[in-house]
Amino acid sequence: MNELDQYIKRELHVKNYIRYTDDFIVVHHNREFLAQFITTIRVFLHVELGLKLHPNKVGIRKYRQGIDFLGYVALPRATVLRTKTKNRILRKIKERLLQLKEGKITEEKFMQTLNSYLGVLSHANSHKLRSEIMDYIWKNLNE
């Protein structure tokens, strides 16, 4: 993907471009520029790298609607967890808690999982969600 980075930065001179592995975003004030950019990138990826953009994962949005990237949604005044990510975390914590109560995993393994998810939540405005998770765990461990 280095070729894509170099093309976008050096040939297209796009300043607001971020990529992590195969996900990337471009921020620009002109909707027509972005529409043309998508076409240009589709051609570059196909011709130069033999790749395609996922048809359901490309879109142009207004900044105030949020930028959905890497499991988070960056809004003008907050960063929140994507709903799908939040639901997956809650489901996995519940599964691990049940495994702990049934003796299938150790307390150490449970804490590793919990701390991993709390680390994900630390990058978002998620105080309320963290509190709900900790309350849920406390109540279920004390039944």
C-alpha positions in Angstrom: 0.0 0.0 0.0 3.1 2.3 0.1 2.5 2.9 -3.6 -1.0 4.2 -2.9 0.4 6.4 -0.1 3.0 7.9 -2.4 0.5 8.4 -5.2 -2.0 10.2 -3.0 0.6 12.4 -1.3 3.1 13.1 -4.1 1.0 12.9 -7.3 -2.4 14.0 -6.1 -1.1 16.3 -3.4 -3.8 15.4 -0.9 -3.0 16.7 2.5 -5.7 15.2 4.7 -5.1 11.5 4.1 -4.9 8.8 6.8 -4.3 5.1 6.2 -4.1 2.2 8.6 -3.4 -1.2 6.9 -6.1 -1.4 4.2 -8.4 1.3 5.6 -8.0 4.9 4.6 -9.9 8.2 4.8 -9.5 11.5 2.9 -10.9 14.7 4.3 -11.7 17.6 1.9 -14.1 20.5 1.8 -15.2 19.9 -1.8 -17.6 17.1 -2.5 -16.9 17.1 -6.3 -13.1 16.7 -5.5 -13.9 13.7 -3.4 -16.2 12.1 -6.0 -13.4 12.5 -8.6 -10.9 11.3 -6.1 -12.8 8.0 -5.6 -12.8 7.4 -9.4 -9.0 8.2 -9.6 -8.2 5.9 -6.8 -10.3 3.1 -8.2 -8.4 3.3 -11.5 -5.0 3.5 -9.7 -5.7 0.5 -7.4 -6.9 -1.6 -10.3 -4.2 -0.7 -12.8 -1.2 -0.4 -10.5 -1.9 -2.8 -7.7 -4.6 -5.1 -9.0 -6.9 -4.2 -6.1 -10.5 -3.0 -5.8 -12.3 -0.7 -3.3 -15.0 -2.5 -1.4 -18.3 -1.2 -3.0 -20.1 -1.0 0.3 -17.4 0.7 2.2 -16.8 3.9 0.1 -18.8 7.0 0.8 -18.7 10.7 1.0 -20.1 12.2 4.3 -20.2 15.5 6.0 -17.8 15.9 8.9 -20.7 16.6 11.3 -22.1 13.1 10.5 -18.9 11.6 11.8 -15.9 9.9 10.3 -16.2 6.1 10.8 -12.7 4.7 11.0 -11.2 1.7 12.8 -14.1 0.9 15.0 -14.7 4.5 16.1 -16.7 7.4 14.9 -15.0 10.8 15.1 -17.6 13.6 15.5 -16.8 17.3 15.7 -16.8 17.3 19.5 -16.3 13.7 20.5 -15.1 10.3 19.5 -17.4 7.4 20.1 -17.3 3.7 19.6 -19.1 2.4 16.5 -22.3 0.6 17.6 -21.2 -2.7 16.0 -17.9 -2.5 17.9 -19.7 -1.7 21.2 -22.1 -4.6 20.8 -19.3 -7.0 20.0 -17.3 -5.9 23.1 -20.4 -6.3 25.4 -21.1 -9.7 24.0 -17.5 -10.9 24.4 -17.2 -9.6 28.0 -20.5 -11.4 28.8 -19.1 -14.6 27.3 -15.8 -14.3 29.2 -17.6 -13.6 32.4 -19.7 -16.7 32.0 -16.6 -18.7 31.2 -14.9 -17.3 34.4 -17.9 -18.3 36.6 -18.0 -21.8 35.1 -14.2 -22.2 35.7 -13.4 -22.5 32.1 -10.9 -19.6 32.2 -8.8 -18.1 35.0 -9.4 -14.7 36.6 -6.1 -13.6 35.0 -7.4 -14.5 31.5 -10.6 -12.7 32.2 -8.7 -9.6 33.4 -6.5 -9.7 30.3 -9.6 -9.6 28.1 -11.3 -6.9 30.2 -8.2 -4.7 30.2 -7.9 -5.1 26.4 -11.4 -3.9 25.9 -11.0 -1.1 28.4 -8.0 0.0 26.4 -10.1 0.2 23.3 -12.7 2.3 25.2 -10.0 4.6 26.5 -9.7 6.1 23.0 -13.3 7.2 22.9 -15.7 9.3 25.0 -17.0 6.2 26.8 -17.1 6.9 30.6 -20.7 5.9 30.8 -20.1 2.6 28.9 -17.1 1.7 31.0 -19.2 2.3 34.2 -22.0 0.1 32.8 -19.5 -2.7 32.0 -17.9 -2.5 35.5 -21.3 -2.5 37.2 -22.4 -5.5 35.1 -19.3 -7.4 36.1 -19.5 -6.5 39.7 -23.2 -7.5 40.0 -22.6 -10.8 38.2 -19.6 -11.8 40.2 -21.4 -11.2 43.4 -24.5 -13.3 42.6 
